C-alpha cells in the first residue's frame, strides 16, 4: 500500500477505534497514528490467527485496522489511566 493509503486507512481506523473505546478521540494526529499502528497490530494479530491481514483500503482492512486500534487503545488506557 502507498503512504497515502496508510494515512487514509489510519485516519478511518483510528477515528472509529477512538469513538468505540472512549467516545472522545485522541485528536487528529493521535487518531491517525493510532489507526496506522492499529492496522499493523491488527494485521499481525489476524496473520497469527491464520487470516489475511491488511490488504489495501477496503472494508475488510478497515475492520482489521479498527480491531487493532481498539486493542491498542484498551492497552493504552490500562497502562496510562487518566485521572480527572
Buried (B, 14 or more C-beta within 10 A) or exposed (E): BEEEEBBBBBBBBBBBBBEBBBEEBBEEEEBBBBBBBBBBBBBBBBEEEEEEBBEEBEEBBBBBBBBBBBBBBBEBEEEEEEEE
